[in-house]
Amino acid sequence: MMDITECIQDNTSLYIVGDDTHKRRRFFKKKEPKIYRKHFNHAEFIGEELCGIRNLRCVHYFLIGEGSFHLNSYMNYGDIQDKCYAIKLGSYDFKNPDSEYFYIRDYSKSSNVNYLDVLLSYTSSDKNYCELLDEVEEMFALDTYMGQMDRFSTNILFELDSKDEIHLSPLFDFEYSLKSSYLDSHCIYGNTLFHFRTLDDYYEFLNAHPEFYDKLKSYLDVNLDDVVRRCYQVRGLVVPKDKYYYYQEFDENQKKLIKKILQ
């Protein structure tokens, strides 16, 4: 949809790291946090920004320049653009050493169970039950608006903290969203925890969880143009003007869907 070369500027800041095959010098003993790397995708920054609006935990994505040396420092793109660095997205490992992490299918292999009910049954208290359900509903609402088509299996991680409470881990991987061609005519939004195949599935869920209504409704107030502009500007990037029509069209279509769900 949009390539990094369309957005990057000479003063865009990049964190310079060695490529994955680079062997570290033995005398360099400083332990550094692990950086996960992936190819640039426009939806990652936008997903993070939308999570921030709703106070939903999310990984932080930043730009890296991947090359031959571990400089582990920031440089402007204009200073390295002729040095064969690959421009990618980076994010730090969010895992807390005092917590355990799991996928819900680690706890049940059956395909005929309601995974949301299974997950909630493991909560340690009524308070934890309500908090976890709230987090999951926020994820459902966000993904519905973004047209997320890949919230399955290892793309949803849960955290068991030192207080034996279960929470949704920071969200990550928005790659298969914000693009009309990704949408599935046979399923509005699929998620390991609950499949929203049709509008009736949303009606069923809303009937059981009426508090989901306000979470979903909140996206009718989102100005996607502003969200896109803000999350790119803060990283020293620009969005080509001709791309905004694409976002406006997608935003209008998803809001029409949400209005149908809430009617």
Buried (B, 14 or more C-beta within 10 A) or exposed (E): EBEBEEBBEEEBEBBBBBBEEEEEEEEEEEEEEEBEBBEBBBBBBBBBBBBBEBEBBBBEBBBBBBBEEBBEEEBBBEEBBEEEBEBBBBBBEBBEEEBEEBBBBEBEEEEEEEBBEBBBEBBBEEEBBEBBBBBBBBBBBBBBBBBBBBBBEEBBBBBBBEEEBBBBBBBBBBBBBBBEEBBEEEBBBBBBBBEBEEEEBBEEBBEEBEEBBEBBBBBEEBEBEEBBBBBBEEBBBEBEEEBBEBBEEBBEEBBEBBEEBBE
